[in-house]
């Protein structure tokens, strides 16, 4: 059963035309602060891809649990139950929705790490016939100073454009991918969010972000959503049911974390499974 609508007809129309919506309030300041606290406690001990013998460019800077945190931590699984999140996604994708991935994007205070202009769907191995929507939930302020996401309105209407891979120092994208075409920076829009607000953006929209020049960390929780009828075109992939039913079974379904944080041994086993799905 589809949840009560939280987006207006105008907001839905704006999303279809522009490829994004922001800001959308989905929780209060106190709840956002609590989620931030739980996140910061959950990744105090770094567990990197390198430490598990996995091939991953970002091993030195990312905790492995910042990829798919809803599978590791009850707090992240609980965040997926947010009514406003689910209802907004259902209004845009339909009632049967999968979470293809969750990811934490954390930029430390006064850091230079950046996200080059790119389109999300370029390297994900998903059938491009179907839409993907990313909900980006702010657990701290996301502003131009702290390196908020920037998008080019309407750029999702075209096809996936050519990307190149560059080993640019400071790039936070795992493959160093970026658009091979130039972007008119004057047309870009800053998606400014306060803690407890989210943005929604289409998987083909041009987007990126600059470094964090503020005195506080910039922390966002990204939820990648696809309709259950979507399918992978490259190898075996995992997903989690967000709402409705999955009658297609194109993905191997994994349940969100429940009740307790995983032990180190369980974390290691799950990380290896996720990064070696064959």
KOLVEX-105890 format. One record per residue (C-alpha): residue number from 1; chain; z, x, y. Coordinates in pm, 1 decimal, decimal comma, m for minus. Layout:
% KOLVEX-105890
TORZA   roza   kegu          w          u          v
TORZA    NUM      A          Z          X          Y
...
END
This chain:
% KOLVEX-105890
TORZA   roza   kegu          w          u          v
TORZA      1      A        0,0        0,0        0,0
TORZA      2      A     m101,8      138,8      334,0
TORZA      3      A      178,9      208,6      583,5
TORZA      4      A      212,3       41,1      921,8
TORZA      5      A      m47,3      172,2     1165,9
TORZA      6      A       85,2      428,9     1411,7
TORZA      7      A     m246,7      524,7     1571,8
TORZA      8      A     m411,5      288,4     1815,8
TORZA      9      A     m776,8      191,4     1777,6
TORZA     10      A     m850,9      408,4     2080,7
TORZA     11      A     m680,5      709,9     1919,9
TORZA     12      A     m881,8      663,6     1601,5
TORZA     13      A    m1201,0      642,0     1808,1
TORZA     14      A    m1100,7      952,9     2005,9
TORZA     15      A    m1040,4     1146,2     1685,2
TORZA     16      A    m1379,9     1047,2     1544,6
TORZA     17      A    m1554,3     1153,2     1866,2
TORZA     18      A    m1358,0     1465,6     1964,4
TORZA     19      A    m1235,7     1592,2     1626,4
TORZA     20      A     m867,1     1614,0     1715,7
TORZA     21      A     m562,9     1426,1     1841,7
TORZA     22      A     m259,5     1572,6     2018,7
TORZA     23      A       23,7     1540,1     2083,9
TORZA     24      A      164,2     1284,4     1838,0
TORZA     25      A      543,4     1249,3     1817,2
TORZA     26      A      657,6     1218,8     1453,3
TORZA     27      A     1025,7     1318,6     1471,2
TORZA     28      A     1303,5     1382,6     1718,6
TORZA     29      A     1417,9     1714,8     1860,6
TORZA     30      A     1723,1     1729,1     1634,8
TORZA     31      A     1521,9     1676,4     1316,3
TORZA     32      A     1268,0     1938,7     1425,2
TORZA     33      A     1549,9     2186,7     1492,4
TORZA     34      A     1696,2     2122,0     1147,4
TORZA     35      A     1358,5     2179,4      977,7
TORZA     36      A     1318,7     2501,8     1172,9
TORZA     37      A     1664,6     2618,1     1061,2
TORZA     38      A     1585,5     2539,4      697,1
TORZA     39      A     1252,7     2722,0      722,6
TORZA     40      A     1410,8     3032,2      874,7
TORZA     41      A     1678,0     3038,8      605,3
TORZA     42      A     1422,6     2990,8      327,9
TORZA     43      A     1212,9     3299,0      405,5
TORZA     44      A     1481,6     3550,4      497,0
TORZA     45      A     1395,2     3749,2      185,3
TORZA     46      A     1028,4     3845,1      198,2
TORZA     47      A      835,0     3787,3     m122,6
TORZA     48      A      484,2     3916,8      m64,7
TORZA     49      A      165,7     3894,8     m263,5
TORZA     50      A      173,4     4272,6     m284,2
TORZA     51      A      517,5     4267,2     m447,2
TORZA     52      A      375,7     4041,4     m720,2
TORZA     53      A       64,7     4250,6     m775,3
TORZA     54      A     m162,8     3989,4     m616,5
TORZA     55      A     m464,9     4075,6     m404,0
TORZA     56      A     m400,1     3932,6      m59,1
TORZA     57      A     m480,5     4090,0      277,5
TORZA     58      A     m181,2     3931,5      448,0
TORZA     59      A       69,4     4062,7      192,0
TORZA     60      A      238,7     4290,8      442,2
TORZA     61      A      305,0     4019,2      698,5
TORZA     62      A      341,8     3687,5      512,5
TORZA     63      A      602,5     3564,6      269,5
TORZA     64      A      420,8     3421,5      m33,8
TORZA     65      A      626,9     3102,4        6,6
TORZA     66      A      468,9     3035,8      345,0
TORZA     67      A      164,7     2925,1      144,7
TORZA     68      A      232,6     2590,1      m29,1
TORZA     69      A      597,8     2576,3       85,2
TORZA     70      A      620,6     2212,3      m27,2
TORZA     71      A      607,0     2340,8     m385,6
TORZA     72      A      894,1     2585,5     m330,1
TORZA     73      A     1137,6     2416,2      m91,5
TORZA     74      A     1290,1     2064,9      m85,6
TORZA     75      A     1289,4     2065,6      297,0
TORZA     76      A      912,1     2115,1      303,9
TORZA     77      A      859,1     1850,5       35,9
TORZA     78      A     1072,5     1610,6      240,5
TORZA     79      A      862,1     1674,7      549,2
TORZA     80      A      560,5     1540,6      359,6
TORZA     81      A      738,7     1205,4      331,9
TORZA     82      A      734,0     1155,0      710,1
TORZA     83      A      612,3      800,2      773,4
TORZA     84      A      417,3      879,5     1089,5
TORZA     85      A      240,6     1168,4      917,8
TORZA     86      A      137,7      961,1      616,9
TORZA     87      A       31,5      655,6      815,8
TORZA     88      A     m178,5      860,1     1060,2
TORZA     89      A     m362,9     1034,7      778,2
TORZA     90      A     m417,7      707,2      591,5
TORZA     91      A     m572,9      549,4      900,0
TORZA     92      A     m828,6      829,6      910,6
TORZA     93      A     m887,5      908,8      541,8
TORZA     94      A     m786,8      590,1      355,9
TORZA     95      A     m479,6      511,0      148,0
TORZA     96      A     m548,0      755,8     m139,7
TORZA     97      A     m477,8     1105,6       m6,2
TORZA     98      A     m411,7     1450,5     m151,0
TORZA     99      A     m241,9     1745,9       11,8
TORZA    100      A     m473,4     2034,7      m69,2
TORZA    101      A     m244,3     2289,2       90,8
TORZA    102      A       55,4     2333,8      315,3
TORZA    103      A      109,0     2649,8      514,0
TORZA    104      A      353,8     2789,9      764,7
TORZA    105      A      200,2     2956,2     1069,8
TORZA    106      A      470,8     3167,3     1234,0
TORZA    107      A      405,9     3404,6     1521,8
TORZA    108      A      708,3     3616,4     1617,9
TORZA    109      A      809,5     3633,1     1982,7
TORZA    110      A      614,0     3886,0     2189,5
TORZA    111      A      356,2     3948,9     1916,4
TORZA    112      A      m18,5     4009,6     1935,2
TORZA    113      A     m134,1     3841,7     1613,1
TORZA    114      A     m418,6     3597,5     1678,9
TORZA    115      A     m646,1     3350,5     1499,7
TORZA    116      A    m1015,9     3407,8     1570,9
TORZA    117      A    m1251,0     3116,1     1632,7
TORZA    118      A    m1341,4     2963,0     1296,9
TORZA    119      A    m1391,3     2640,7     1100,0
TORZA    120      A    m1135,3     2566,7      830,0
TORZA    121      A    m1374,8     2447,3      561,5
TORZA    122      A    m1583,3     2764,5      559,5
TORZA    123      A    m1415,0     2940,0      266,1
TORZA    124      A    m1208,7     2671,6       94,4
TORZA    125      A    m1446,0     2585,3     m190,1
TORZA    126      A    m1437,9     2210,8     m120,5
TORZA    127      A    m1724,2     1961,9     m130,2
TORZA    128      A    m1824,6     1925,9      235,6
TORZA    129      A    m1935,4     1565,6      180,1
TORZA    130      A    m1576,4     1458,0      236,4
TORZA    131      A    m1348,3     1496,7      536,1
TORZA    132      A    m1046,6     1725,1      559,7
TORZA    133      A     m778,0     1674,0      820,5
TORZA    134      A     m506,2     1923,0      909,4
TORZA    135      A     m181,1     1792,4     1050,9
TORZA    136      A      m14,1     2078,2     1243,4
TORZA    137      A      356,0     2001,1     1295,7
TORZA    138      A      541,7     2200,7     1559,9
TORZA    139      A      888,0     2326,8     1462,3
TORZA    140      A      906,2     2520,9     1790,4
TORZA    141      A      723,5     2488,3     2120,5
TORZA    142      A      351,8     2562,2     2089,5
TORZA    143      A      213,9     2640,5     2436,0
TORZA    144      A      m58,3     2859,3     2587,7
TORZA    145      A      205,3     3128,8     2641,3
TORZA    146      A      320,9     3117,3     2279,3
TORZA    147      A      m33,6     3109,4     2138,5
TORZA    148      A      m96,2     2741,0     2070,8
TORZA    149      A     m404,3     2624,0     1885,8
TORZA    150      A     m720,5     2583,5     2091,6
TORZA    151      A    m1013,6     2362,2     1987,1
TORZA    152      A    m1367,1     2291,5     2105,4
TORZA    153      A    m1398,9     1911,9     2133,6
TORZA    154      A    m1686,3     1760,8     1937,9
TORZA    155      A    m1774,3     2079,3     1750,4
TORZA    156      A    m1697,3     1905,2     1418,5
TORZA    157      A    m2011,6     1693,2     1443,8
TORZA    158      A    m2237,3     1978,0     1334,8
TORZA    159      A    m2256,7     2166,9     1007,7
TORZA    160      A    m2058,4     2469,6      900,5
TORZA    161      A    m2201,5     2754,0     1106,8
TORZA    162      A    m2237,0     3116,0     1007,2
TORZA    163      A    m1914,8     3318,6      991,6
TORZA    164      A    m1865,8     3690,9      962,2
TORZA    165      A    m1577,0     3886,9      818,2
TORZA    166      A    m1421,0     4150,3     1041,0
TORZA    167      A    m1128,9     4379,8      976,6
TORZA    168      A     m995,2     4327,7     1328,5
TORZA    169      A     m645,7     4454,4     1393,7
TORZA    170      A     m408,1     4168,6     1462,8
TORZA    171      A     m617,9     3899,0     1292,2
TORZA    172      A     m394,1     3656,6     1101,0
TORZA    173      A     m673,7     3504,4      891,2
TORZA    174      A     m655,0     3629,0      533,5
TORZA    175      A    m1026,5     3713,0      514,5
TORZA    176      A    m1071,6     3815,6      877,7
TORZA    177      A    m1333,8     3541,7      915,1
TORZA    178      A    m1463,4     3432,4     1253,1
TORZA    179      A    m1757,1     3243,8     1397,5
TORZA    180      A    m2078,3     3443,9     1424,2
TORZA    181      A    m2179,8     3230,7     1723,6
TORZA    182      A    m2030,7     3260,5     2069,8
TORZA    183      A    m1783,7     2998,0     2192,6
TORZA    184      A    m1777,5     2874,7     2550,9
TORZA    185      A    m1409,4     2928,1     2629,2
TORZA    186      A    m1437,0     2695,9     2929,8
TORZA    187      A    m1487,4     2398,6     2697,0
TORZA    188      A    m1181,9     2475,1     2480,7
TORZA    189      A     m869,2     2257,7     2492,6
TORZA    190      A     m512,0     2378,7     2438,6
TORZA    191      A     m317,5     2167,4     2187,9
TORZA    192      A       24,7     2189,2     2352,4
TORZA    193      A      304,8     2062,9     2128,7
TORZA    194      A      680,5     2035,3     2160,1
TORZA    195      A      909,6     2055,2     1855,5
TORZA    196      A      867,0     1737,9     1649,3
TORZA    197      A      511,7     1670,9     1768,0
TORZA    198      A      193,6     1719,3     1566,6
TORZA    199      A     m176,1     1756,7     1620,8
TORZA    200      A     m454,2     1643,9     1388,4
TORZA    201      A     m782,7     1832,0     1362,5
TORZA    202      A    m1101,0     1798,9     1158,8
TORZA    203      A    m1186,5     2067,2      904,3
TORZA    204      A    m1511,0     2155,9     1080,9
TORZA    205      A    m1386,1     2179,5     1439,8
TORZA    206      A    m1403,5     2521,3     1609,5
TORZA    207      A    m1048,8     2641,5     1667,7
TORZA    208      A     m836,8     2953,2     1712,2
TORZA    209      A     m533,2     3085,4     1898,9
TORZA    210      A     m408,8     3385,2     2093,2
TORZA    211      A      m98,0     3601,1     2052,4
TORZA    212      A      254,2     3487,5     2131,5
TORZA    213      A      361,9     3622,1     2470,4
TORZA    214      A      676,4     3408,1     2485,2
TORZA    215      A     1035,0     3503,7     2402,2
TORZA    216      A     1057,9     3258,4     2111,0
TORZA    217      A      879,5     3237,1     1776,9
TORZA    218      A      592,4     2990,1     1748,2
TORZA    219      A      634,1     2803,9     1418,9
TORZA    220      A      399,4     2539,0     1282,6
TORZA    221      A      384,2     2356,8      948,9
TORZA    222      A       23,2     2277,0      854,7
TORZA    223      A      m63,2     2000,9      606,0
TORZA    224      A     m423,6     2001,7      478,6
TORZA    225      A     m523,9     1652,5      366,9
TORZA    226      A     m828,1     1528,2      174,7
TORZA    227      A     m924,5     1194,3       17,1
TORZA    228      A     m865,2     1182,8     m357,7
TORZA    229      A    m1240,7     1145,4     m417,5
TORZA    230      A    m1301,9     1493,1     m270,1
TORZA    231      A    m1373,3     1765,3     m522,5
TORZA    232      A    m1365,4     2142,9     m548,7
TORZA    233      A    m1696,8     2320,1     m592,5
TORZA    234      A    m1550,1     2658,3     m682,5
TORZA    235      A    m1319,5     2692,4     m980,7
TORZA    236      A     m992,4     2520,1    m1061,8
TORZA    237      A     m781,1     2406,1     m767,3
TORZA    238      A     m439,6     2246,5     m723,2
TORZA    239      A     m329,6     1960,3     m500,3
TORZA    240      A      m35,6     1724,4     m446,9
TORZA    241      A      m57,5     1347,0     m412,0
TORZA    242      A       48,5     1241,7      m60,7
TORZA    243      A      m12,2      868,1      m89,6
TORZA    244      A     m183,7      605,2     m301,7
TORZA    245      A     m336,7      689,1     m641,3
TORZA    246      A     m561,9      963,7     m775,4
TORZA    247      A     m806,1      802,8    m1017,0
TORZA    248      A    m1059,7     1087,1     m988,4
TORZA    249      A     m849,1     1378,4    m1115,1
TORZA    250      A    m1074,2     1640,8     m958,0
TORZA    251      A     m769,0     1859,7     m892,6
TORZA    252      A     m476,8     1966,5    m1108,0
TORZA    253      A     m182,1     1785,8     m951,2
TORZA    254      A      144,9     1963,3     m876,8
TORZA    255      A      467,1     1787,2     m779,1
TORZA    256      A      656,0     1878,0     m461,7
TORZA    257      A      983,0     2069,0     m488,6
TORZA    258      A     1279,4     1847,8     m569,5
TORZA    259      A     1652,3     1896,3     m539,5
TORZA    260      A     1688,9     2272,1     m506,6
TORZA    261      A     1515,0     2590,0     m398,9
TORZA    262      A     1343,7     2779,0     m678,4
TORZA    263      A     1496,0     3092,5     m825,0
TORZA    264      A     1321,3     3424,4     m766,8
TORZA    265      A     1182,0     3413,7    m1120,8
TORZA    266      A     1046,6     3061,8    m1064,7
TORZA    267      A      898,0     3165,8     m729,4
TORZA    268      A      721,0     3459,8     m891,4
TORZA    269      A      580,8     3245,4    m1173,7
TORZA    270      A      457,2     2972,7     m937,1
TORZA    271      A      300,0     3221,3     m694,0
TORZA    272      A      110,9     3392,3     m974,4
TORZA    273      A       m7,8     3053,8    m1107,0
TORZA    274      A     m131,5     2942,6     m763,6
TORZA    275      A     m317,0     3267,5     m694,2
TORZA    276      A     m467,1     3297,4    m1043,1
TORZA    277      A     m562,9     2937,1    m1122,6
TORZA    278      A     m820,1     3023,6    m1388,4
END
